[in-house]
Amino acid sequence: MDDLAGMLSQLLSSEDGMNQVRAVASALGLDAPQTGAANPAPSPAPPDPPPLDANTLLLLQQAAGVFRQNDANTDLLRALKPHFSPERARRVDDAIRILQLLRLLPVLTASGFFRGGSGG
């Protein structure tokens, strides 16, 4: 588990890693609008996406399938959510996203996503 934490830390600390996470999140439809900002600044135009090969598309399809799967934990959280205050309901949403991302880890690890493409 320490190795996984190290890989995640390394992935999230680099700009390339964050771009990969954003690309996967975008492909999975996780581009949630940010709330709470009084006057959000307009975001710059995104860079042109790199061309996707068949393996990348297959990985994204597999990841989307795993991500959207329901399990007993997420079903329970969704059932309890209406009974919480708005702040706790947001925490439930965060917990559901974390559980979904944890289900993605084996798929991404098996695909070589964490090895990166630049000499690593």
N, CA, C and O atoms as a GROMACS GRO file, in nm:
protein
  480
    1MET      N    1   0.082  -0.119   0.000
    1MET     CA    2   0.000   0.000   0.000
    1MET      C    3   0.087   0.125   0.000
    1MET      O    4   0.047   0.228  -0.056
    2ASP      N    5   0.205   0.119   0.063
    2ASP     CA    6   0.295   0.233   0.061
    2ASP      C    7   0.340   0.264  -0.080
    2ASP      O    8   0.356   0.380  -0.117
    3ASP      N    9   0.362   0.158  -0.160
    3ASP     CA   10   0.405   0.177  -0.297
    3ASP      C   11   0.296   0.250  -0.377
    3ASP      O   12   0.326   0.338  -0.458
    4LEU      N   13   0.171   0.213  -0.354
    4LEU     CA   14   0.060   0.278  -0.423
    4LEU      C   15   0.051   0.424  -0.382
    4LEU      O   16   0.030   0.512  -0.466
    5ALA      N   17   0.066   0.450  -0.251
    5ALA     CA   18   0.062   0.588  -0.204
    5ALA      C   19   0.175   0.670  -0.265
    5ALA      O   20   0.156   0.786  -0.301
    6GLY      N   21   0.292   0.610  -0.278
    6GLY     CA   22   0.404   0.680  -0.340
    6GLY      C   23   0.378   0.710  -0.486
    6GLY      O   24   0.411   0.819  -0.535
    7MET      N   25   0.318   0.613  -0.557
    7MET     CA   26   0.287   0.636  -0.699
    7MET      C   27   0.183   0.747  -0.714
    7MET      O   28   0.196   0.833  -0.801
    8LEU      N   29   0.081   0.746  -0.628
    8LEU     CA   30  -0.021   0.851  -0.636
    8LEU      C   31   0.038   0.987  -0.604
    8LEU      O   32   0.008   1.086  -0.669
    9SER      N   33   0.125   0.991  -0.501
    9SER     CA   34   0.188   1.117  -0.465
    9SER      C   35   0.273   1.170  -0.580
    9SER      O   36   0.269   1.288  -0.611
   10GLN      N   37   0.350   1.081  -0.642
   10GLN     CA   38   0.434   1.122  -0.754
   10GLN      C   39   0.348   1.168  -0.872
   10GLN      O   40   0.380   1.267  -0.938
   11LEU      N   41   0.238   1.097  -0.897
   11LEU     CA   42   0.150   1.132  -1.007
   11LEU      C   43   0.088   1.269  -0.985
   11LEU      O   44   0.082   1.351  -1.078
   12LEU      N   45   0.041   1.295  -0.863
   12LEU     CA   46  -0.028   1.419  -0.835
   12LEU      C   47   0.066   1.537  -0.816
   12LEU      O   48   0.021   1.652  -0.823
   13SER      N   49   0.194   1.512  -0.793
   13SER     CA   50   0.287   1.622  -0.772
   13SER      C   51   0.346   1.675  -0.903
   13SER      O   52   0.408   1.781  -0.904
   14SER      N   53   0.327   1.603  -1.012
   14SER     CA   54   0.383   1.650  -1.139
   14SER      C   55   0.273   1.707  -1.227
   14SER      O   56   0.158   1.663  -1.220
   15GLU      N   57   0.308   1.804  -1.307
   15GLU     CA   58   0.212   1.865  -1.398
   15GLU      C   59   0.162   1.764  -1.500
   15GLU      O   60   0.043   1.761  -1.532
   16ASP      N   61   0.252   1.679  -1.552
   16ASP     CA   62   0.211   1.575  -1.646
   16ASP      C   63   0.112   1.480  -1.582
   16ASP      O   64   0.012   1.442  -1.644
   17GLY      N   65   0.140   1.442  -1.459
   17GLY     CA   66   0.051   1.351  -1.387
   17GLY      C   67  -0.087   1.412  -1.368
   17GLY      O   68  -0.188   1.345  -1.388
   18MET      N   69  -0.090   1.539  -1.330
   18MET     CA   70  -0.219   1.605  -1.311
   18MET      C   71  -0.294   1.616  -1.444
   18MET      O   72  -0.417   1.603  -1.447
   19ASN      N   73  -0.222   1.638  -1.552
   19ASN     CA   74  -0.287   1.643  -1.684
   19ASN      C   75  -0.347   1.508  -1.719
   19ASN      O   76  -0.455   1.502  -1.777
   20GLN      N   77  -0.276   1.398  -1.684
   20GLN     CA   78  -0.330   1.265  -1.709
   20GLN      C   79  -0.456   1.242  -1.628
   20GLN      O   80  -0.554   1.188  -1.679
   21VAL      N   81  -0.453   1.282  -1.501
   21VAL     CA   82  -0.570   1.265  -1.415
   21VAL      C   83  -0.687   1.346  -1.469
   21VAL      O   84  -0.800   1.298  -1.474
   22ARG      N   85  -0.660   1.469  -1.510
   22ARG     CA   86  -0.766   1.552  -1.567
   22ARG      C   87  -0.823   1.491  -1.694
   22ARG      O   88  -0.944   1.495  -1.717
   23ALA      N   89  -0.736   1.435  -1.777
   23ALA     CA   90  -0.782   1.373  -1.902
   23ALA      C   91  -0.872   1.254  -1.873
   23ALA      O   92  -0.976   1.237  -1.937
   24VAL      N   93  -0.833   1.171  -1.777
   24VAL     CA   94  -0.915   1.055  -1.742
   24VAL      C   95  -1.047   1.102  -1.681
   24VAL      O   96  -1.153   1.048  -1.714
   25ALA      N   97  -1.041   1.200  -1.593
   25ALA     CA   98  -1.163   1.251  -1.530
   25ALA      C   99  -1.256   1.310  -1.636
   25ALA      O  100  -1.378   1.288  -1.631
   26SER      N  101  -1.201   1.382  -1.730
   26SER     CA  102  -1.281   1.441  -1.837
   26SER      C  103  -1.345   1.332  -1.922
   26SER      O  104  -1.462   1.341  -1.959
   27ALA      N  105  -1.267   1.228  -1.954
   27ALA     CA  106  -1.320   1.119  -2.034
   27ALA      C  107  -1.431   1.044  -1.962
   27ALA      O  108  -1.520   0.988  -2.026
   28LEU      N  109  -1.424   1.042  -1.830
   28LEU     CA  110  -1.526   0.972  -1.751
   28LEU      C  111  -1.644   1.062  -1.716
   28LEU      O  112  -1.738   1.018  -1.650
   29GLY      N  113  -1.640   1.187  -1.760
   29GLY     CA  114  -1.750   1.279  -1.734
   29GLY      C  115  -1.749   1.336  -1.594
   29GLY      O  116  -1.854   1.366  -1.538
   30LEU      N  117  -1.630   1.353  -1.536
   30LEU     CA  118  -1.619   1.403  -1.400
   30LEU      C  119  -1.587   1.551  -1.395
   30LEU      O  120  -1.542   1.600  -1.292
   31ASP      N  121  -1.610   1.623  -1.502
   31ASP     CA  122  -1.581   1.765  -1.504
   31ASP      C  123  -1.692   1.839  -1.430
   31ASP      O  124  -1.778   1.900  -1.493
   32ALA      N  125  -1.690   1.833  -1.298
   32ALA     CA  126  -1.792   1.899  -1.218
   32ALA      C  127  -1.758   2.047  -1.207
   32ALA      O  128  -1.642   2.082  -1.185
   33PRO      N  129  -1.857   2.135  -1.223
   33PRO     CA  130  -1.828   2.277  -1.208
   33PRO      C  131  -1.791   2.308  -1.064
   33PRO      O  132  -1.848   2.251  -0.971
   34GLN      N  133  -1.696   2.396  -1.046
   34GLN     CA  134  -1.652   2.436  -0.913
   34GLN      C  135  -1.754   2.533  -0.856
   34GLN      O  136  -1.794   2.628  -0.923
   35THR      N  137  -1.794   2.509  -0.731
   35THR     CA  138  -1.889   2.598  -0.667
   35THR      C  139  -1.822   2.669  -0.552
   35THR      O  140  -1.717   2.625  -0.505
   36GLY      N  141  -1.881   2.776  -0.508
   36GLY     CA  142  -1.829   2.848  -0.394
   36GLY      C  143  -1.743   2.967  -0.430
   36GLY      O  144  -1.716   3.049  -0.342
   37ALA      N  145  -1.701   2.981  -0.551
   37ALA     CA  146  -1.619   3.095  -0.590
   37ALA      C  147  -1.712   3.211  -0.623
   37ALA      O  148  -1.810   3.195  -0.695
   38ALA      N  149  -1.680   3.329  -0.568
   38ALA     CA  150  -1.766   3.445  -0.589
   38ALA      C  151  -1.764   3.489  -0.735
   38ALA      O  152  -1.870   3.501  -0.797
   39ASN      N  153  -1.647   3.512  -0.789
   39ASN     CA  154  -1.631   3.551  -0.928
   39ASN      C  155  -1.527   3.462  -0.993
   39ASN      O  156  -1.409   3.497  -0.997
   40PRO      N  157  -1.568   3.347  -1.044
   40PRO     CA  158  -1.469   3.259  -1.103
   40PRO      C  159  -1.408   3.321  -1.228
   40PRO      O  160  -1.479   3.376  -1.312
   41ALA      N  161  -1.278   3.311  -1.238
   41ALA     CA  162  -1.208   3.364  -1.355
   41ALA      C  163  -1.233   3.271  -1.473
   41ALA      O  164  -1.241   3.149  -1.456
   42PRO      N  165  -1.246   3.327  -1.591
   42PRO     CA  166  -1.265   3.240  -1.707
   42PRO      C  167  -1.142   3.152  -1.726
   42PRO      O  168  -1.028   3.198  -1.717
   43SER      N  169  -1.168   3.025  -1.752
   43SER     CA  170  -1.056   2.933  -1.768
   43SER      C  171  -0.997   2.948  -1.908
   43SER      O  172  -1.069   2.974  -2.004
   44PRO      N  173  -0.866   2.932  -1.919
   44PRO     CA  174  -0.803   2.942  -2.050
   44PRO      C  175  -0.846   2.826  -2.138
   44PRO      O  176  -0.890   2.722  -2.089
   45ALA      N  177  -0.834   2.846  -2.267
   45ALA     CA  178  -0.871   2.741  -2.361
   45ALA      C  179  -0.783   2.619  -2.336
   45ALA      O  180  -0.662   2.632  -2.322
   46PRO      N  181  -0.844   2.500  -2.331
   46PRO     CA  182  -0.764   2.379  -2.306
   46PRO      C  183  -0.674   2.350  -2.425
   46PRO      O  184  -0.708   2.384  -2.539
   47PRO      N  185  -0.560   2.287  -2.400
   47PRO     CA  186  -0.471   2.253  -2.511
   47PRO      C  187  -0.536   2.145  -2.597
   47PRO      O  188  -0.624   2.072  -2.552
   48ASP      N  189  -0.492   2.137  -2.721
   48ASP     CA  190  -0.544   2.035  -2.810
   48ASP      C  191  -0.515   1.898  -2.750
   48ASP      O  192  -0.402   1.871  -2.710
   49PRO      N  193  -0.617   1.810  -2.744
   49PRO     CA  194  -0.593   1.679  -2.686
   49PRO      C  195  -0.505   1.596  -2.778
   49PRO      O  196  -0.509   1.610  -2.900
   50PRO      N  197  -0.424   1.508  -2.717
   50PRO     CA  198  -0.340   1.421  -2.801
   50PRO      C  199  -0.426   1.319  -2.872
   50PRO      O  200  -0.534   1.285  -2.823
   51PRO      N  201  -0.383   1.269  -2.986
   51PRO     CA  202  -0.462   1.168  -3.055
   51PRO      C  203  -0.472   1.041  -2.971
   51PRO      O  204  -0.375   1.001  -2.906
   52LEU      N  205  -0.588   0.979  -2.972
   52LEU     CA  206  -0.610   0.859  -2.893
   52LEU      C  207  -0.595   0.737  -2.982
   52LEU      O  208  -0.654   0.729  -3.089
   53ASP      N  209  -0.515   0.641  -2.936
   53ASP     CA  210  -0.502   0.517  -3.011
   53ASP      C  211  -0.606   0.417  -2.958
   53ASP      O  212  -0.678   0.446  -2.863
   54ALA      N  213  -0.612   0.300  -3.021
   54ALA     CA  214  -0.712   0.200  -2.986
   54ALA      C  215  -0.694   0.152  -2.842
   54ALA      O  216  -0.793   0.129  -2.772
   55ASN      N  217  -0.570   0.136  -2.796
   55ASN     CA  218  -0.546   0.090  -2.659
   55ASN      C  219  -0.597   0.192  -2.557
   55ASN      O  220  -0.654   0.154  -2.455
   56THR      N  221  -0.576   0.319  -2.585
   56THR     CA  222  -0.622   0.423  -2.494
   56THR      C  223  -0.774   0.426  -2.489
   56THR      O  224  -0.833   0.439  -2.382
   57LEU      N  225  -0.837   0.414  -2.604
   57LEU     CA  226  -0.983   0.412  -2.608
   57LEU      C  227  -1.038   0.290  -2.533
   57LEU      O  228  -1.138   0.300  -2.462
   58LEU      N  229  -0.973   0.176  -2.549
   58LEU     CA  230  -1.016   0.056  -2.478
   58LEU      C  231  -1.001   0.074  -2.328
   58LEU      O  232  -1.089   0.035  -2.252
   59LEU      N  233  -0.890   0.134  -2.285
   59LEU     CA  234  -0.868   0.161  -2.144
   59LEU      C  235  -0.975   0.255  -2.090
   59LEU      O  236  -1.029   0.231  -1.982
   60LEU      N  237  -1.006   0.360  -2.163
   60LEU     CA  238  -1.108   0.456  -2.120
   60LEU      C  239  -1.246   0.389  -2.111
   60LEU      O  240  -1.322   0.416  -2.018
   61GLN      N  241  -1.276   0.303  -2.206
   61GLN     CA  242  -1.404   0.233  -2.203
   61GLN      C  243  -1.411   0.140  -2.082
   61GLN      O  244  -1.513   0.136  -2.012
   62GLN      N  245  -1.303   0.068  -2.057
   62GLN     CA  246  -1.299  -0.023  -1.942
   62GLN      C  247  -1.308   0.056  -1.812
   62GLN      O  248  -1.379   0.017  -1.719
   63ALA      N  249  -1.236   0.167  -1.805
   63ALA     CA  250  -1.236   0.249  -1.684
   63ALA      C  251  -1.376   0.307  -1.660
   63ALA      O  252  -1.422   0.312  -1.546
   64ALA      N  253  -1.441   0.351  -1.765
   64ALA     CA  254  -1.576   0.407  -1.750
   64ALA      C  255  -1.673   0.301  -1.700
   64ALA      O  256  -1.759   0.330  -1.617
   65GLY      N  257  -1.659   0.180  -1.749
   65GLY     CA  258  -1.746   0.072  -1.702
   65GLY      C  259  -1.725   0.042  -1.555
   65GLY      O  260  -1.821   0.024  -1.481
   66VAL      N  261  -1.600   0.035  -1.514
   66VAL     CA  262  -1.569   0.009  -1.373
   66VAL      C  263  -1.615   0.125  -1.286
   66VAL      O  264  -1.668   0.104  -1.178
   67PHE      N  265  -1.594   0.245  -1.334
   67PHE     CA  266  -1.628   0.365  -1.258
   67PHE      C  267  -1.778   0.375  -1.232
   67PHE      O  268  -1.820   0.415  -1.124
   68ARG      N  269  -1.857   0.338  -1.330
   68ARG     CA  270  -2.002   0.354  -1.318
   68ARG      C  271  -2.070   0.238  -1.247
   68ARG      O  272  -2.190   0.245  -1.219
   69GLN      N  273  -1.996   0.132  -1.216
   69GLN     CA  274  -2.055   0.019  -1.145
   69GLN      C  275  -2.099   0.062  -1.006
   69GLN      O  276  -2.029   0.136  -0.937
   70ASN      N  277  -2.214   0.015  -0.966
   70ASN     CA  278  -2.260   0.037  -0.830
   70ASN      C  279  -2.220  -0.083  -0.746
   70ASN      O  280  -2.214  -0.196  -0.795
   71ASP      N  281  -2.194  -0.057  -0.620
   71ASP     CA  282  -2.171  -0.166  -0.526
   71ASP      C  283  -2.249  -0.135  -0.400
   71ASP      O  284  -2.314  -0.031  -0.390
   72ALA      N  285  -2.244  -0.224  -0.304
   72ALA     CA  286  -2.323  -0.208  -0.182
   72ALA      C  287  -2.284  -0.080  -0.108
   72ALA      O  288  -2.371  -0.015  -0.049
   73ASN      N  289  -2.157  -0.044  -0.109
   73ASN     CA  290  -2.112   0.075  -0.036
   73ASN      C  291  -2.168   0.204  -0.097
   73ASN      O  292  -2.220   0.289  -0.025
   74THR      N  293  -2.158   0.217  -0.228
   74THR     CA  294  -2.210   0.338  -0.291
   74THR      C  295  -2.362   0.343  -0.285
   74THR      O  296  -2.420   0.450  -0.270
   75ASP      N  297  -2.427   0.226  -0.297
   75ASP     CA  298  -2.573   0.222  -0.285
   75ASP      C  299  -2.617   0.268  -0.146
   75ASP      O  300  -2.713   0.343  -0.132
   76LEU      N  301  -2.545   0.222  -0.044
   76LEU     CA  302  -2.579   0.262   0.093
   76LEU      C  303  -2.560   0.413   0.112
   76LEU      O  304  -2.646   0.480   0.169
   77LEU      N  305  -2.448   0.465   0.063
   77LEU     CA  306  -2.423   0.609   0.077
   77LEU      C  307  -2.530   0.692   0.006
   77LEU      O  308  -2.576   0.793   0.057
   78ARG      N  309  -2.568   0.648  -0.114
   78ARG     CA  310  -2.671   0.721  -0.188
   78ARG      C  311  -2.807   0.714  -0.117
   78ARG      O  312  -2.884   0.810  -0.121
   79ALA      N  313  -2.835   0.601  -0.053
   79ALA     CA  314  -2.961   0.588   0.019
   79ALA      C  315  -2.964   0.677   0.144
   79ALA      O  316  -3.069   0.729   0.181
   80LEU      N  317  -2.849   0.694   0.208
   80LEU     CA  318  -2.842   0.774   0.330
   80LEU      C  319  -2.833   0.924   0.302
   80LEU      O  320  -2.870   1.006   0.387
   81LYS      N  321  -2.785   0.960   0.186
   81LYS     CA  322  -2.758   1.100   0.154
   81LYS      C  323  -2.875   1.196   0.179
   81LYS      O  324  -2.851   1.305   0.232
   82PRO      N  325  -2.999   1.162   0.144
   82PRO     CA  326  -3.109   1.258   0.167
   82PRO      C  327  -3.134   1.289   0.314
   82PRO      O  328  -3.202   1.387   0.346
   83HIS      N  329  -3.081   1.208   0.403
   83HIS     CA  330  -3.105   1.228   0.545
   83HIS      C  331  -3.000   1.315   0.612
   83HIS      O  332  -3.006   1.338   0.733
   84PHE      N  333  -2.903   1.363   0.536
   84PHE     CA  334  -2.794   1.443   0.591
   84PHE      C  335  -2.814   1.591   0.559
   84PHE      O  336  -2.890   1.628   0.469
   85SER      N  337  -2.742   1.673   0.635
   85SER     CA  338  -2.740   1.816   0.605
   85SER      C  339  -2.668   1.838   0.472
   85SER      O  340  -2.599   1.748   0.424
   86PRO      N  341  -2.685   1.956   0.412
   86PRO     CA  342  -2.617   1.981   0.283
   86PRO      C  343  -2.465   1.962   0.289
   86PRO      O  344  -2.406   1.909   0.195
   87GLU      N  345  -2.403   2.003   0.399
   87GLU     CA  346  -2.257   1.986   0.411
   87GLU      C  347  -2.220   1.838   0.415
   87GLU      O  348  -2.127   1.795   0.347
   88ARG      N  349  -2.293   1.762   0.492
   88ARG     CA  350  -2.263   1.618   0.499
   88ARG      C  351  -2.300   1.548   0.369
   88ARG      O  352  -2.236   1.450   0.332
   89ALA      N  353  -2.402   1.596   0.300
   89ALA     CA  354  -2.437   1.538   0.170
   89ALA      C  355  -2.323   1.558   0.070
   89ALA      O  356  -2.295   1.470  -0.011
   90ARG      N  357  -2.256   1.674   0.077
   90ARG     CA  358  -2.139   1.696  -0.009
   90ARG      C  359  -2.027   1.598   0.027
   90ARG      O  360  -1.956   1.549  -0.060
   91ARG      N  361  -2.013   1.572   0.155
   91ARG     CA  362  -1.911   1.474   0.199
   91ARG      C  363  -1.945   1.334   0.149
   91ARG      O  364  -1.856   1.257   0.114
   92VAL      N  365  -2.073   1.302   0.147
   92VAL     CA  366  -2.116   1.172   0.094
   92VAL      C  367  -2.079   1.164  -0.054
   92VAL      O  368  -2.029   1.062  -0.100
   93ASP      N  369  -2.105   1.272  -0.129
   93ASP     CA  370  -2.067   1.274  -0.271
   93ASP      C  371  -1.917   1.252  -0.287
   93ASP      O  372  -1.873   1.178  -0.374
   94ASP      N  373  -1.838   1.318  -0.201
   94ASP     CA  374  -1.692   1.301  -0.206
   94ASP      C  375  -1.653   1.157  -0.176
   94ASP      O  376  -1.565   1.101  -0.242
   95ALA      N  377  -1.718   1.097  -0.078
   95ALA     CA  378  -1.688   0.959  -0.042
   95ALA      C  379  -1.722   0.863  -0.157
   95ALA      O  380  -1.648   0.768  -0.184
   96ILE      N  381  -1.833   0.890  -0.224
   96ILE     CA  382  -1.871   0.807  -0.339
   96ILE      C  383  -1.766   0.819  -0.450
   96ILE      O  384  -1.729   0.718  -0.510
   97ARG      N  385  -1.719   0.941  -0.477
   97ARG     CA  386  -1.616   0.960  -0.579
   97ARG      C  387  -1.487   0.888  -0.542
   97ARG      O  388  -1.421   0.829  -0.628
   98ILE      N  389  -1.452   0.893  -0.414
   98ILE     CA  390  -1.331   0.825  -0.370
   98ILE      C  391  -1.345   0.674  -0.389
   98ILE      O  392  -1.252   0.609  -0.437
   99LEU      N  393  -1.461   0.619  -0.354
   99LEU     CA  394  -1.482   0.476  -0.373
   99LEU      C  395  -1.475   0.440  -0.522
   99LEU      O  396  -1.420   0.336  -0.559
  100GLN      N  397  -1.531   0.525  -0.606
  100GLN     CA  398  -1.526   0.499  -0.750
  100GLN      C  399  -1.382   0.503  -0.801
  100GLN      O  400  -1.342   0.420  -0.881
  101LEU      N  401  -1.305   0.600  -0.753
  101LEU     CA  402  -1.165   0.609  -0.796
  101LEU      C  403  -1.084   0.490  -0.746
  101LEU      O  404  -0.995   0.441  -0.816
  102LEU      N  405  -1.114   0.443  -0.626
  102LEU     CA  406  -1.044   0.326  -0.574
  102LEU      C  407  -1.073   0.202  -0.660
  102LEU      O  408  -0.986   0.116  -0.676
  103ARG      N  409  -1.194   0.193  -0.713
  103ARG     CA  410  -1.225   0.081  -0.802
  103ARG      C  411  -1.149   0.092  -0.934
  103ARG      O  412  -1.126  -0.008  -1.001
  104LEU      N  413  -1.109   0.214  -0.971
  104LEU     CA  414  -1.033   0.234  -1.095
  104LEU      C  415  -0.886   0.196  -1.082
  104LEU      O  416  -0.823   0.160  -1.181
  105LEU      N  417  -0.832   0.201  -0.962
  105LEU     CA  418  -0.688   0.178  -0.944
  105LEU      C  419  -0.638   0.048  -1.004
  105LEU      O  420  -0.537   0.050  -1.074
  106PRO      N  421  -0.704  -0.067  -0.981
  106PRO     CA  422  -0.652  -0.190  -1.042
  106PRO      C  423  -0.651  -0.185  -1.194
  106PRO      O  424  -0.559  -0.238  -1.257
  107VAL      N  425  -0.751  -0.122  -1.254
  107VAL     CA  426  -0.757  -0.112  -1.400
  107VAL      C  427  -0.642  -0.025  -1.450
  107VAL      O  428  -0.574  -0.062  -1.546
  108LEU      N  429  -0.620   0.089  -1.387
  108LEU     CA  430  -0.514   0.180  -1.430
  108LEU      C  431  -0.376   0.120  -1.405
  108LEU      O  432  -0.286   0.137  -1.487
  109THR      N  433  -0.360   0.050  -1.294
  109THR     CA  434  -0.230  -0.012  -1.265
  109THR      C  435  -0.200  -0.121  -1.367
  109THR      O  436  -0.088  -0.128  -1.418
  110ALA      N  437  -0.299  -0.207  -1.397
  110ALA     CA  438  -0.279  -0.315  -1.493
  110ALA      C  439  -0.250  -0.262  -1.633
  110ALA      O  440  -0.182  -0.328  -1.712
  111SER      N  441  -0.302  -0.144  -1.664
  111SER     CA  442  -0.283  -0.089  -1.798
  111SER      C  443  -0.146  -0.022  -1.815
  111SER      O  444  -0.106   0.008  -1.927
  112GLY      N  445  -0.076   0.000  -1.705
  112GLY     CA  446   0.053   0.068  -1.714
  112GLY      C  447   0.040   0.218  -1.705
  112GLY      O  448   0.135   0.290  -1.735
  113PHE      N  449  -0.075   0.268  -1.664
  113PHE     CA  450  -0.099   0.412  -1.656
  113PHE      C  451  -0.001   0.480  -1.563
  113PHE      O  452   0.043   0.592  -1.592
  114PHE      N  453   0.035   0.417  -1.453
  114PHE     CA  454   0.123   0.480  -1.355
  114PHE      C  455   0.270   0.474  -1.393
  114PHE      O  456   0.353   0.542  -1.332
  115ARG      N  457   0.303   0.393  -1.492
  115ARG     CA  458   0.443   0.388  -1.537
  115ARG      C  459   0.480   0.512  -1.617
  115ARG      O  460   0.597   0.550  -1.622
  116GLY      N  461   0.383   0.574  -1.678
  116GLY     CA  462   0.408   0.695  -1.758
  116GLY      C  463   0.475   0.660  -1.888
  116GLY      O  464   0.516   0.546  -1.910
  117GLY      N  465   0.486   0.759  -1.975
  117GLY     CA  466   0.542   0.734  -2.107
  117GLY      C  467   0.678   0.796  -2.128
  117GLY      O  468   0.737   0.777  -2.235
  118SER      N  469   0.731   0.872  -2.030
  118SER     CA  470   0.856   0.943  -2.055
  118SER      C  471   0.968   0.888  -1.968
  118SER      O  472   1.005   0.947  -1.866
  119GLY      N  473   1.021   0.772  -2.009
  119GLY     CA  474   1.140   0.717  -1.944
  119GLY      C  475   1.117   0.664  -1.805
  119GLY      O  476   1.215   0.645  -1.734
  120GLY      N  477   0.992   0.638  -1.759
  120GLY     CA  478   0.970   0.595  -1.624
  120GLY      C  479   0.925   0.462  -1.614
  120GLY      O  480   0.903   0.412  -1.503
   0.00000   0.00000   0.00000
